Amino acid sequence: MPGTISSDLSELAAARKRLAELEADLAIHRRAAELLGEVTSPKAVRSRTRDGL
C-alpha cells in the first residue's frame, strides 16, 4: 500500500491474525453452546456478569 510504513503493515497483519483467531474461538464457543442447548445472546451474558451472577 502506498504511503504505509512497514511497522504499520506488520501491526495490521498481527491484528488480522489475532482477529481470525478470536473469530475461530468464538465459532467454537457458539457451536459448543448450541450442542449444550444453552444458546444465549451476548447482551444477556454481559448483563449477567455485571449483576454478579
mmCIF entry with sequence, helices, sheets and N, C-alpha, C, O atoms, coordinates in Angstrom:
data_MODEL
# 
_entry.id   MODEL 
# 
_entity.id                         1 
_entity.type                       polymer 
_entity.pdbx_number_of_molecules   1 
# 
_entity_poly.entity_id                      1 
_entity_poly.type                           'polypeptide(L)' 
_entity_poly.nstd_linkage                   no 
_entity_poly.nstd_monomer                   no 
_entity_poly.pdbx_seq_one_letter_code       MPGTISSDLSELAAARKRLAELEADLAIHRRAAELLGEVTSPKAVRSRTRDGL 
_entity_poly.pdbx_seq_one_letter_code_can   MPGTISSDLSELAAARKRLAELEADLAIHRRAAELLGEVTSPKAVRSRTRDGL 
_entity_poly.pdbx_strand_id                 A 
# 
loop_
_entity_poly_seq.entity_id 
_entity_poly_seq.num 
_entity_poly_seq.mon_id 
_entity_poly_seq.hetero 
1 1  MET n 
1 2  PRO n 
1 3  GLY n 
1 4  THR n 
1 5  ILE n 
1 6  SER n 
1 7  SER n 
1 8  ASP n 
1 9  LEU n 
1 10 SER n 
1 11 GLU n 
1 12 LEU n 
1 13 ALA n 
1 14 ALA n 
1 15 ALA n 
1 16 ARG n 
1 17 LYS n 
1 18 ARG n 
1 19 LEU n 
1 20 ALA n 
1 21 GLU n 
1 22 LEU n 
1 23 GLU n 
1 24 ALA n 
1 25 ASP n 
1 26 LEU n 
1 27 ALA n 
1 28 ILE n 
1 29 HIS n 
1 30 ARG n 
1 31 ARG n 
1 32 ALA n 
1 33 ALA n 
1 34 GLU n 
1 35 LEU n 
1 36 LEU n 
1 37 GLY n 
1 38 GLU n 
1 39 VAL n 
1 40 THR n 
1 41 SER n 
1 42 PRO n 
1 43 LYS n 
1 44 ALA n 
1 45 VAL n 
1 46 ARG n 
1 47 SER n 
1 48 ARG n 
1 49 THR n 
1 50 ARG n 
1 51 ASP n 
1 52 GLY n 
1 53 LEU n 
# 
_struct_asym.id          A 
_struct_asym.entity_id   1 
# 
loop_
_struct_conf.conf_type_id 
_struct_conf.id 
_struct_conf.pdbx_PDB_helix_id 
_struct_conf.beg_label_comp_id 
_struct_conf.beg_label_asym_id 
_struct_conf.beg_label_seq_id 
_struct_conf.pdbx_beg_PDB_ins_code 
_struct_conf.end_label_comp_id 
_struct_conf.end_label_asym_id 
_struct_conf.end_label_seq_id 
_struct_conf.pdbx_end_PDB_ins_code 
_struct_conf.beg_auth_comp_id 
_struct_conf.beg_auth_asym_id 
_struct_conf.beg_auth_seq_id 
_struct_conf.end_auth_comp_id 
_struct_conf.end_auth_asym_id 
_struct_conf.end_auth_seq_id 
_struct_conf.pdbx_PDB_helix_class 
_struct_conf.details 
_struct_conf.pdbx_PDB_helix_length 
HELX_P HELX_P1 AA1 SER A 6  ? LEU A 36 ? SER A 6  LEU A 36 1 ? 31 
HELX_P HELX_P2 AA2 PRO A 42 ? ARG A 50 ? PRO A 42 ARG A 50 1 ? 9  
# 
_struct_conf_type.id          HELX_P 
_struct_conf_type.criteria    ? 
_struct_conf_type.reference   ? 
# 
loop_
_atom_site.group_PDB 
_atom_site.id 
_atom_site.type_symbol 
_atom_site.label_atom_id 
_atom_site.label_alt_id 
_atom_site.label_comp_id 
_atom_site.label_asym_id 
_atom_site.label_entity_id 
_atom_site.label_seq_id 
_atom_site.pdbx_PDB_ins_code 
_atom_site.Cartn_x 
_atom_site.Cartn_y 
_atom_site.Cartn_z 
_atom_site.occupancy 
_atom_site.B_iso_or_equiv 
_atom_site.pdbx_formal_charge 
_atom_site.auth_seq_id 
_atom_site.auth_comp_id 
_atom_site.auth_asym_id 
_atom_site.auth_atom_id 
_atom_site.pdbx_PDB_model_num 
ATOM 1   N N  . MET A 1 1  ? 0.849   -1.173  0.000  1.00 0.00 ? 1  MET A N  1 
ATOM 2   C CA . MET A 1 1  ? 0.000   0.000   0.000  1.00 0.00 ? 1  MET A CA 1 
ATOM 3   C C  . MET A 1 1  ? 0.897   1.240   0.000  1.00 0.00 ? 1  MET A C  1 
ATOM 4   O O  . MET A 1 1  ? 1.798   1.343   0.833  1.00 0.00 ? 1  MET A O  1 
ATOM 5   N N  . PRO A 1 2  ? 0.672   2.152   -0.893 1.00 0.00 ? 2  PRO A N  1 
ATOM 6   C CA . PRO A 1 2  ? 1.484   3.358   -0.951 1.00 0.00 ? 2  PRO A CA 1 
ATOM 7   C C  . PRO A 1 2  ? 1.311   4.203   0.305  1.00 0.00 ? 2  PRO A C  1 
ATOM 8   O O  . PRO A 1 2  ? 0.194   4.385   0.789  1.00 0.00 ? 2  PRO A O  1 
ATOM 9   N N  . GLY A 1 3  ? 2.403   4.709   0.820  1.00 0.00 ? 3  GLY A N  1 
ATOM 10  C CA . GLY A 1 3  ? 2.372   5.582   1.982  1.00 0.00 ? 3  GLY A CA 1 
ATOM 11  C C  . GLY A 1 3  ? 2.292   4.879   3.315  1.00 0.00 ? 3  GLY A C  1 
ATOM 12  O O  . GLY A 1 3  ? 2.242   5.544   4.350  1.00 0.00 ? 3  GLY A O  1 
ATOM 13  N N  . THR A 1 4  ? 2.278   3.574   3.330  1.00 0.00 ? 4  THR A N  1 
ATOM 14  C CA . THR A 1 4  ? 2.192   2.815   4.579  1.00 0.00 ? 4  THR A CA 1 
ATOM 15  C C  . THR A 1 4  ? 3.578   2.316   4.950  1.00 0.00 ? 4  THR A C  1 
ATOM 16  O O  . THR A 1 4  ? 4.286   1.726   4.133  1.00 0.00 ? 4  THR A O  1 
ATOM 17  N N  . ILE A 1 5  ? 3.952   2.565   6.205  1.00 0.00 ? 5  ILE A N  1 
ATOM 18  C CA . ILE A 1 5  ? 5.283   2.120   6.633  1.00 0.00 ? 5  ILE A CA 1 
ATOM 19  C C  . ILE A 1 5  ? 5.218   0.657   7.062  1.00 0.00 ? 5  ILE A C  1 
ATOM 20  O O  . ILE A 1 5  ? 4.160   0.127   7.399  1.00 0.00 ? 5  ILE A O  1 
ATOM 21  N N  . SER A 1 6  ? 6.389   0.030   7.035  1.00 0.00 ? 6  SER A N  1 
ATOM 22  C CA . SER A 1 6  ? 6.429   -1.412  7.297  1.00 0.00 ? 6  SER A CA 1 
ATOM 23  C C  . SER A 1 6  ? 5.960   -1.771  8.704  1.00 0.00 ? 6  SER A C  1 
ATOM 24  O O  . SER A 1 6  ? 5.374   -2.836  8.900  1.00 0.00 ? 6  SER A O  1 
ATOM 25  N N  . SER A 1 7  ? 6.207   -0.905  9.684  1.00 0.00 ? 7  SER A N  1 
ATOM 26  C CA . SER A 1 7  ? 5.746   -1.221  11.040 1.00 0.00 ? 7  SER A CA 1 
ATOM 27  C C  . SER A 1 7  ? 4.217   -1.217  11.099 1.00 0.00 ? 7  SER A C  1 
ATOM 28  O O  . SER A 1 7  ? 3.618   -2.019  11.815 1.00 0.00 ? 7  SER A O  1 
ATOM 29  N N  . ASP A 1 8  ? 3.586   -0.306  10.336 1.00 0.00 ? 8  ASP A N  1 
ATOM 30  C CA . ASP A 1 8  ? 2.126   -0.303  10.273 1.00 0.00 ? 8  ASP A CA 1 
ATOM 31  C C  . ASP A 1 8  ? 1.618   -1.576  9.608  1.00 0.00 ? 8  ASP A C  1 
ATOM 32  O O  . ASP A 1 8  ? 0.620   -2.152  10.043 1.00 0.00 ? 8  ASP A O  1 
ATOM 33  N N  . LEU A 1 9  ? 2.291   -2.008  8.572  1.00 0.00 ? 9  LEU A N  1 
ATOM 34  C CA . LEU A 1 9  ? 1.885   -3.227  7.875  1.00 0.00 ? 9  LEU A CA 1 
ATOM 35  C C  . LEU A 1 9  ? 2.013   -4.444  8.779  1.00 0.00 ? 9  LEU A C  1 
ATOM 36  O O  . LEU A 1 9  ? 1.148   -5.320  8.770  1.00 0.00 ? 9  LEU A O  1 
ATOM 37  N N  . SER A 1 10 ? 3.088   -4.502  9.559  1.00 0.00 ? 10 SER A N  1 
ATOM 38  C CA . SER A 1 10 ? 3.257   -5.646  10.453 1.00 0.00 ? 10 SER A CA 1 
ATOM 39  C C  . SER A 1 10 ? 2.222   -5.616  11.573 1.00 0.00 ? 10 SER A C  1 
ATOM 40  O O  . SER A 1 10 ? 1.733   -6.670  11.979 1.00 0.00 ? 10 SER A O  1 
ATOM 41  N N  . GLU A 1 11 ? 1.875   -4.428  12.084 1.00 0.00 ? 11 GLU A N  1 
ATOM 42  C CA . GLU A 1 11 ? 0.826   -4.320  13.091 1.00 0.00 ? 11 GLU A CA 1 
ATOM 43  C C  . GLU A 1 11 ? -0.516  -4.750  12.526 1.00 0.00 ? 11 GLU A C  1 
ATOM 44  O O  . GLU A 1 11 ? -1.288  -5.448  13.184 1.00 0.00 ? 11 GLU A O  1 
ATOM 45  N N  . LEU A 1 12 ? -0.785  -4.323  11.295 1.00 0.00 ? 12 LEU A N  1 
ATOM 46  C CA . LEU A 1 12 ? -2.032  -4.688  10.648 1.00 0.00 ? 12 LEU A CA 1 
ATOM 47  C C  . LEU A 1 12 ? -2.115  -6.198  10.429 1.00 0.00 ? 12 LEU A C  1 
ATOM 48  O O  . LEU A 1 12 ? -3.166  -6.802  10.642 1.00 0.00 ? 12 LEU A O  1 
ATOM 49  N N  . ALA A 1 13 ? -1.031  -6.792  10.014 1.00 0.00 ? 13 ALA A N  1 
ATOM 50  C CA . ALA A 1 13 ? -1.006  -8.239  9.812  1.00 0.00 ? 13 ALA A CA 1 
ATOM 51  C C  . ALA A 1 13 ? -1.228  -8.975  11.134 1.00 0.00 ? 13 ALA A C  1 
ATOM 52  O O  . ALA A 1 13 ? -1.956  -9.966  11.186 1.00 0.00 ? 13 ALA A O  1 
ATOM 53  N N  . ALA A 1 14 ? -0.595  -8.482  12.199 1.00 0.00 ? 14 ALA A N  1 
ATOM 54  C CA . ALA A 1 14 ? -0.761  -9.102  13.512 1.00 0.00 ? 14 ALA A CA 1 
ATOM 55  C C  . ALA A 1 14 ? -2.204  -8.955  13.994 1.00 0.00 ? 14 ALA A C  1 
ATOM 56  O O  . ALA A 1 14 ? -2.767  -9.887  14.568 1.00 0.00 ? 14 ALA A O  1 
ATOM 57  N N  . ALA A 1 15 ? -2.798  -7.790  13.762 1.00 0.00 ? 15 ALA A N  1 
ATOM 58  C CA . ALA A 1 15 ? -4.181  -7.560  14.174 1.00 0.00 ? 15 ALA A CA 1 
ATOM 59  C C  . ALA A 1 15 ? -5.127  -8.472  13.401 1.00 0.00 ? 15 ALA A C  1 
ATOM 60  O O  . ALA A 1 15 ? -6.060  -9.030  13.978 1.00 0.00 ? 15 ALA A O  1 
ATOM 61  N N  . ARG A 1 16 ? -4.892  -8.624  12.099 1.00 0.00 ? 16 ARG A N  1 
ATOM 62  C CA . ARG A 1 16 ? -5.742  -9.506  11.296 1.00 0.00 ? 16 ARG A CA 1 
ATOM 63  C C  . ARG A 1 16 ? -5.620  -10.951 11.750 1.00 0.00 ? 16 ARG A C  1 
ATOM 64  O O  . ARG A 1 16 ? -6.611  -11.682 11.782 1.00 0.00 ? 16 ARG A O  1 
ATOM 65  N N  . LYS A 1 17 ? -4.409  -11.364 12.099 1.00 0.00 ? 17 LYS A N  1 
ATOM 66  C CA . LYS A 1 17 ? -4.198  -12.732 12.576 1.00 0.00 ? 17 LYS A CA 1 
ATOM 67  C C  . LYS A 1 17 ? -4.933  -12.948 13.902 1.00 0.00 ? 17 LYS A C  1 
ATOM 68  O O  . LYS A 1 17 ? -5.581  -13.977 14.096 1.00 0.00 ? 17 LYS A O  1 
ATOM 69  N N  . ARG A 1 18 ? -4.830  -11.983 14.804 1.00 0.00 ? 18 ARG A N  1 
ATOM 70  C CA . ARG A 1 18 ? -5.487  -12.084 16.103 1.00 0.00 ? 18 ARG A CA 1 
ATOM 71  C C  . ARG A 1 18 ? -7.010  -12.102 15.932 1.00 0.00 ? 18 ARG A C  1 
ATOM 72  O O  . ARG A 1 18 ? -7.708  -12.857 16.609 1.00 0.00 ? 18 ARG A O  1 
ATOM 73  N N  . LEU A 1 19 ? -7.511  -11.276 15.032 1.00 0.00 ? 19 LEU A N  1 
ATOM 74  C CA . LEU A 1 19 ? -8.938  -11.256 14.764 1.00 0.00 ? 19 LEU A CA 1 
ATOM 75  C C  . LEU A 1 19 ? -9.417  -12.605 14.246 1.00 0.00 ? 19 LEU A C  1 
ATOM 76  O O  . LEU A 1 19 ? -10.470 -13.092 14.657 1.00 0.00 ? 19 LEU A O  1 
ATOM 77  N N  . ALA A 1 20 ? -8.657  -13.202 13.358 1.00 0.00 ? 20 ALA A N  1 
ATOM 78  C CA . ALA A 1 20 ? -9.020  -14.524 12.832 1.00 0.00 ? 20 ALA A CA 1 
ATOM 79  C C  . ALA A 1 20 ? -9.037  -15.559 13.958 1.00 0.00 ? 20 ALA A C  1 
ATOM 80  O O  . ALA A 1 20 ? -9.919  -16.417 14.000 1.00 0.00 ? 20 ALA A O  1 
ATOM 81  N N  . GLU A 1 21 ? -8.067  -15.479 14.868 1.00 0.00 ? 21 GLU A N  1 
ATOM 82  C CA . GLU A 1 21 ? -8.025  -16.402 15.997 1.00 0.00 ? 21 GLU A CA 1 
ATOM 83  C C  . GLU A 1 21 ? -9.244  -16.223 16.898 1.00 0.00 ? 21 GLU A C  1 
ATOM 84  O O  . GLU A 1 21 ? -9.860  -17.199 17.325 1.00 0.00 ? 21 GLU A O  1 
ATOM 85  N N  . LEU A 1 22 ? -9.587  -14.961 17.183 1.00 0.00 ? 22 LEU A N  1 
ATOM 86  C CA . LEU A 1 22 ? -10.734 -14.683 18.043 1.00 0.00 ? 22 LEU A CA 1 
ATOM 87  C C  . LEU A 1 22 ? -12.041 -15.128 17.391 1.00 0.00 ? 22 LEU A C  1 
ATOM 88  O O  . LEU A 1 22 ? -12.931 -15.643 18.066 1.00 0.00 ? 22 LEU A O  1 
ATOM 89  N N  . GLU A 1 23 ? -12.155 -14.929 16.083 1.00 0.00 ? 23 GLU A N  1 
ATOM 90  C CA . GLU A 1 23 ? -13.352 -15.372 15.382 1.00 0.00 ? 23 GLU A CA 1 
ATOM 91  C C  . GLU A 1 23 ? -13.463 -16.891 15.402 1.00 0.00 ? 23 GLU A C  1 
ATOM 92  O O  . GLU A 1 23 ? -14.564 -17.426 15.531 1.00 0.00 ? 23 GLU A O  1 
ATOM 93  N N  . ALA A 1 24 ? -12.349 -17.586 15.278 1.00 0.00 ? 24 ALA A N  1 
ATOM 94  C CA . ALA A 1 24 ? -12.365 -19.047 15.347 1.00 0.00 ? 24 ALA A CA 1 
ATOM 95  C C  . ALA A 1 24 ? -12.760 -19.509 16.746 1.00 0.00 ? 24 ALA A C  1 
ATOM 96  O O  . ALA A 1 24 ? -13.547 -20.444 16.891 1.00 0.00 ? 24 ALA A O  1 
ATOM 97  N N  . ASP A 1 25 ? -12.218 -18.857 17.780 1.00 0.00 ? 25 ASP A N  1 
ATOM 98  C CA . ASP A 1 25 ? -12.586 -19.191 19.156 1.00 0.00 ? 25 ASP A CA 1 
ATOM 99  C C  . ASP A 1 25 ? -14.071 -18.967 19.391 1.00 0.00 ? 25 ASP A C  1 
ATOM 100 O O  . ASP A 1 25 ? -14.741 -19.794 20.009 1.00 0.00 ? 25 ASP A O  1 
ATOM 101 N N  . LEU A 1 26 ? -14.583 -17.845 18.897 1.00 0.00 ? 26 LEU A N  1 
ATOM 102 C CA . LEU A 1 26 ? -15.997 -17.536 19.063 1.00 0.00 ? 26 LEU A CA 1 
ATOM 103 C C  . LEU A 1 26 ? -16.865 -18.585 18.382 1.00 0.00 ? 26 LEU A C  1 
ATOM 104 O O  . LEU A 1 26 ? -17.877 -19.009 18.940 1.00 0.00 ? 26 LEU A O  1 
ATOM 105 N N  . ALA A 1 27 ? -16.484 -19.001 17.195 1.00 0.00 ? 27 ALA A N  1 
ATOM 106 C CA . ALA A 1 27 ? -17.242 -20.025 16.485 1.00 0.00 ? 27 ALA A CA 1 
ATOM 107 C C  . ALA A 1 27 ? -17.262 -21.329 17.271 1.00 0.00 ? 27 ALA A C  1 
ATOM 108 O O  . ALA A 1 27 ? -18.287 -22.009 17.326 1.00 0.00 ? 27 ALA A O  1 
ATOM 109 N N  . ILE A 1 28 ? -16.150 -21.674 17.871 1.00 0.00 ? 28 ILE A N  1 
ATOM 110 C CA . ILE A 1 28 ? -16.070 -22.893 18.679 1.00 0.00 ? 28 ILE A CA 1 
ATOM 111 C C  . ILE A 1 28 ? -17.002 -22.787 19.885 1.00 0.00 ? 28 ILE A C  1 
ATOM 112 O O  . ILE A 1 28 ? -17.733 -23.728 20.195 1.00 0.00 ? 28 ILE A O  1 
ATOM 113 N N  . HIS A 1 29 ? -16.972 -21.650 20.557 1.00 0.00 ? 29 HIS A N  1 
ATOM 114 C CA . HIS A 1 29 ? -17.815 -21.473 21.743 1.00 0.00 ? 29 HIS A CA 1 
ATOM 115 C C  . HIS A 1 29 ? -19.293 -21.457 21.384 1.00 0.00 ? 29 HIS A C  1 
ATOM 116 O O  . HIS A 1 29 ? -20.121 -22.015 22.104 1.00 0.00 ? 29 HIS A O  1 
ATOM 117 N N  . ARG A 1 30 ? -19.621 -20.814 20.267 1.00 0.00 ? 30 ARG A N  1 
ATOM 118 C CA . ARG A 1 30 ? -21.022 -20.802 19.841 1.00 0.00 ? 30 ARG A CA 1 
ATOM 119 C C  . ARG A 1 30 ? -21.504 -22.210 19.519 1.00 0.00 ? 30 ARG A C  1 
ATOM 120 O O  . ARG A 1 30 ? -22.618 -22.587 19.881 1.00 0.00 ? 30 ARG A O  1 
ATOM 121 N N  . ARG A 1 31 ? -20.672 -22.980 18.842 1.00 0.00 ? 31 ARG A N  1 
ATOM 122 C CA . ARG A 1 31 ? -21.050 -24.356 18.494 1.00 0.00 ? 31 ARG A CA 1 
ATOM 123 C C  . ARG A 1 31 ? -21.207 -25.199 19.757 1.00 0.00 ? 31 ARG A C  1 
ATOM 124 O O  . ARG A 1 31 ? -22.136 -25.999 19.858 1.00 0.00 ? 31 ARG A O  1 
ATOM 125 N N  . ALA A 1 32 ? -20.312 -25.023 20.709 1.00 0.00 ? 32 ALA A N  1 
ATOM 126 C CA . ALA A 1 32 ? -20.407 -25.765 21.965 1.00 0.00 ? 32 ALA A CA 1 
ATOM 127 C C  . ALA A 1 32 ? -21.698 -25.400 22.694 1.00 0.00 ? 32 ALA A C  1 
ATOM 128 O O  . ALA A 1 32 ? -22.370 -26.272 23.245 1.00 0.00 ? 32 ALA A O  1 
ATOM 129 N N  . ALA A 1 33 ? -22.041 -24.122 22.697 1.00 0.00 ? 33 ALA A N  1 
ATOM 130 C CA . ALA A 1 33 ? -23.272 -23.688 23.354 1.00 0.00 ? 33 ALA A CA 1 
ATOM 131 C C  . ALA A 1 33 ? -24.484 -24.288 22.655 1.00 0.00 ? 33 ALA A C  1 
ATOM 132 O O  . ALA A 1 33 ? -25.439 -24.701 23.314 1.00 0.00 ? 33 ALA A O  1 
ATOM 133 N N  . GLU A 1 34 ? -24.453 -24.340 21.330 1.00 0.00 ? 34 GLU A N  1 
ATOM 134 C CA . GLU A 1 34 ? -25.553 -24.964 20.594 1.00 0.00 ? 34 GLU A CA 1 
ATOM 135 C C  . GLU A 1 34 ? -25.701 -26.429 20.977 1.00 0.00 ? 34 GLU A C  1 
ATOM 136 O O  . GLU A 1 34 ? -26.809 -26.917 21.203 1.00 0.00 ? 34 GLU A O  1 
ATOM 137 N N  . LEU A 1 35 ? -24.580 -27.118 21.046 1.00 0.00 ? 35 LEU A N  1 
ATOM 138 C CA . LEU A 1 35 ? -24.622 -28.535 21.379 1.00 0.00 ? 35 LEU A CA 1 
ATOM 139 C C  . LEU A 1 35 ? -25.121 -28.764 22.796 1.00 0.00 ? 35 LEU A C  1 
ATOM 140 O O  . LEU A 1 35 ? -25.747 -29.785 23.080 1.00 0.00 ? 35 LEU A O  1 
ATOM 141 N N  . LEU A 1 36 ? -24.851 -27.832 23.670 1.00 0.00 ? 36 LEU A N  1 
ATOM 142 C CA . LEU A 1 36 ? -25.305 -27.959 25.053 1.00 0.00 ? 36 LEU A CA 1 
ATOM 143 C C  . LEU A 1 36 ? -26.714 -27.411 25.251 1.00 0.00 ? 36 LEU A C  1 
ATOM 144 O O  . LEU A 1 36 ? -27.292 -27.558 26.328 1.00 0.00 ? 36 LEU A O  1 
ATOM 145 N N  . GLY A 1 37 ? -27.267 -26.781 24.220 1.00 0.00 ? 37 GLY A N  1 
ATOM 146 C CA . GLY A 1 37 ? -28.616 -26.252 24.311 1.00 0.00 ? 37 GLY A CA 1 
ATOM 147 C C  . GLY A 1 37 ? -28.722 -24.989 25.118 1.00 0.00 ? 37 GLY A C  1 
ATOM 148 O O  . GLY A 1 37 ? -29.789 -24.669 25.642 1.00 0.00 ? 37 GLY A O  1 
ATOM 149 N N  . GLU A 1 38 ? -27.618 -24.258 25.227 1.00 0.00 ? 38 GLU A N  1 
ATOM 150 C CA . GLU A 1 38 ? -27.625 -23.038 26.031 1.00 0.00 ? 38 GLU A CA 1 
ATOM 151 C C  . GLU A 1 38 ? -27.231 -21.829 25.193 1.00 0.00 ? 38 GLU A C  1 
ATOM 152 O O  . GLU A 1 38 ? -26.349 -21.066 25.588 1.00 0.00 ? 38 GLU A O  1 
ATOM 153 N N  . VAL A 1 39 ? -27.858 -21.649 24.072 1.00 0.00 ? 39 VAL A N  1 
ATOM 154 C CA . VAL A 1 39 ? -27.539 -20.520 23.213 1.00 0.00 ? 39 VAL A CA 1 
ATOM 155 C C  . VAL A 1 39 ? -28.160 -19.273 23.819 1.00 0.00 ? 39 VAL A C  1 
ATOM 156 O O  . VAL A 1 39 ? -29.373 -19.198 24.019 1.00 0.00 ? 39 VAL A O  1 
ATOM 157 N N  . THR A 1 40 ? -27.301 -18.288 24.111 1.00 0.00 ? 40 THR A N  1 
ATOM 158 C CA . THR A 1 40 ? -27.768 -17.029 24.683 1.00 0.00 ? 40 THR A CA 1 
ATOM 159 C C  . THR A 1 40 ? -27.192 -15.879 23.883 1.00 0.00 ? 40 THR A C  1 
ATOM 160 O O  . THR A 1 40 ? -26.192 -16.043 23.185 1.00 0.00 ? 40 THR A O  1 
ATOM 161 N N  . SER A 1 41 ? -27.814 -14.726 23.980 1.00 0.00 ? 41 SER A N  1 
ATOM 162 C CA . SER A 1 41 ? -27.299 -13.562 23.272 1.00 0.00 ? 41 SER A CA 1 
ATOM 163 C C  . SER A 1 41 ? -26.128 -12.973 24.059 1.00 0.00 ? 41 SER A C  1 
ATOM 164 O O  . SER A 1 41 ? -26.082 -13.109 25.281 1.00 0.00 ? 41 SER A O  1 
ATOM 165 N N  . PRO A 1 42 ? -25.185 -12.323 23.380 1.00 0.00 ? 42 PRO A N  1 
ATOM 166 C CA . PRO A 1 42 ? -24.062 -11.689 24.082 1.00 0.00 ? 42 PRO A CA 1 
ATOM 167 C C  . PRO A 1 42 ? -24.531 -10.654 25.098 1.00 0.00 ? 42 PRO A C  1 
ATOM 168 O O  . PRO A 1 42 ? -23.895 -10.490 26.140 1.00 0.00 ? 42 PRO A O  1 
ATOM 169 N N  . LYS A 1 43 ? -25.629 -9.952  24.821 1.00 0.00 ? 43 LYS A N  1 
ATOM 170 C CA . LYS A 1 43 ? -26.142 -8.958  25.766 1.00 0.00 ? 43 LYS A CA 1 
ATOM 171 C C  . LYS A 1 43 ? -26.569 -9.623  27.064 1.00 0.00 ? 43 LYS A C  1 
ATOM 172 O O  . LYS A 1 43 ? -26.329 -9.078  28.141 1.00 0.00 ? 43 LYS A O  1 
ATOM 173 N N  . ALA A 1 44 ? -27.185 -10.765 26.984 1.00 0.00 ? 44 ALA A N  1 
ATOM 174 C CA . ALA A 1 44 ? -27.623 -11.475 28.182 1.00 0.00 ? 44 ALA A CA 1 
ATOM 175 C C  . ALA A 1 44 ? -26.426 -11.902 29.010 1.00 0.00 ? 44 ALA A C  1 
ATOM 176 O O  . ALA A 1 44 ? -26.468 -11.834 30.239 1.00 0.00 ? 44 ALA A O  1 
ATOM 177 N N  . VAL A 1 45 ? -25.376 -12.335 28.366 1.00 0.00 ? 45 VAL A N  1 
ATOM 178 C CA . VAL A 1 45 ? -24.171 -12.764 29.078 1.00 0.00 ? 45 VAL A CA 1 
ATOM 179 C C  . VAL A 1 45 ? -23.541 -11.567 29.775 1.00 0.00 ? 45 VAL A C  1 
ATOM 180 O O  . VAL A 1 45 ? -23.149 -11.660 30.938 1.00 0.00 ? 45 VAL A O  1 
ATOM 181 N N  . ARG A 1 46 ? -23.440 -10.434 29.064 1.00 0.00 ? 46 ARG A N  1 
ATOM 182 C CA . ARG A 1 46 ? -22.837 -9.237  29.662 1.00 0.00 ? 46 ARG A CA 1 
ATOM 183 C C  . ARG A 1 46 ? -23.644 -8.753  30.860 1.00 0.00 ? 46 ARG A C  1 
ATOM 184 O O  . ARG A 1 46 ? -23.056 -8.398  31.881 1.00 0.00 ? 46 ARG A O  1 
ATOM 185 N N  . SER A 1 47 ? -24.943 -8.729  30.770 1.00 0.00 ? 47 SER A N  1 
ATOM 186 C CA . SER A 1 47 ? -25.756 -8.235  31.884 1.00 0.00 ? 47 SER A CA 1 
ATOM 187 C C  . SER A 1 47 ? -25.658 -9.164  33.086 1.00 0.00 ? 47 SER A C  1 
ATOM 188 O O  . SER A 1 47 ? -25.676 -8.700  34.226 1.00 0.00 ? 47 SER A O  1 
ATOM 189 N N  . ARG A 1 48 ? -25.555 -10.481 32.849 1.00 0.00 ? 48 ARG A N  1 
ATOM 190 C CA . ARG A 1 48 ? -25.406 -11.411 33.969 1.00 0.00 ? 48 ARG A CA 1 
ATOM 191 C C  . ARG A 1 48 ? -24.079 -11.214 34.663 1.00 0.00 ? 48 ARG A C  1 
ATOM 192 O O  . ARG A 1 48 ? -24.023 -11.295 35.891 1.00 0.00 ? 48 ARG A O  1 
ATOM 193 N N  . THR A 1 49 ? -23.006 -10.959 33.932 1.00 0.00 ? 49 THR A N  1 
ATOM 194 C CA . THR A 1 49 ? -21.703 -10.793 34.580 1.00 0.00 ? 49 THR A CA 1 
ATOM 195 C C  . THR A 1 49 ? -21.649 -9.492  35.349 1.00 0.00 ? 49 THR A C  1 
ATOM 196 O O  . THR A 1 49 ? -20.983 -9.424  36.383 1.00 0.00 ? 49 THR A O  1 
ATOM 197 N N  . ARG A 1 50 ? -22.333 -8.448  34.877 1.00 0.00 ? 50 ARG A N  1 
ATOM 198 C CA . ARG A 1 50 ? -22.367 -7.190  35.613 1.00 0.00 ? 50 ARG A CA 1 
ATOM 199 C C  . ARG A 1 50 ? -23.164 -7.330  36.901 1.00 0.00 ? 50 ARG A C  1 
ATOM 200 O O  . ARG A 1 50 ? -22.854 -6.678  37.899 1.00 0.00 ? 50 ARG A O  1 
ATOM 201 N N  . ASP A 1 51 ? -24.182 -8.173  36.886 1.00 0.00 ? 51 ASP A N  1 
ATOM 202 C CA . ASP A 1 51 ? -25.017 -8.361  38.063 1.00 0.00 ? 51 ASP A CA 1 
ATOM 203 C C  . ASP A 1 51 ? -24.370 -9.301  39.073 1.00 0.00 ? 51 ASP A C  1 
ATOM 204 O O  . ASP A 1 51 ? -24.896 -9.490  40.170 1.00 0.00 ? 51 ASP A O  1 
ATOM 205 N N  . GLY A 1 52 ? -23.248 -9.885  38.715 1.00 0.00 ? 52 GLY A N  1 
ATOM 206 C CA . GLY A 1 52 ? -22.546 -10.777 39.619 1.00 0.00 ? 52 GLY A CA 1 
ATOM 207 C C  . GLY A 1 52 ? -23.064 -12.181 39.638 1.00 0.00 ? 52 GLY A C  1 
ATOM 208 O O  . GLY A 1 52 ? -22.786 -12.931 40.574 1.00 0.00 ? 52 GLY A O  1 
ATOM 209 N N  . LEU A 1 53 ? -23.815 -12.560 38.623 1.00 0.00 ? 53 LEU A N  1 
ATOM 210 C CA . LEU A 1 53 ? -24.352 -13.925 38.581 1.00 0.00 ? 53 LEU A CA 1 
ATOM 211 C C  . LEU A 1 53 ? -23.396 -14.863 37.911 1.00 0.00 ? 53 LEU A C  1 
ATOM 212 O O  . LEU A 1 53 ? -23.685 -16.053 37.787 1.00 0.00 ? 53 LEU A O  1 
# 
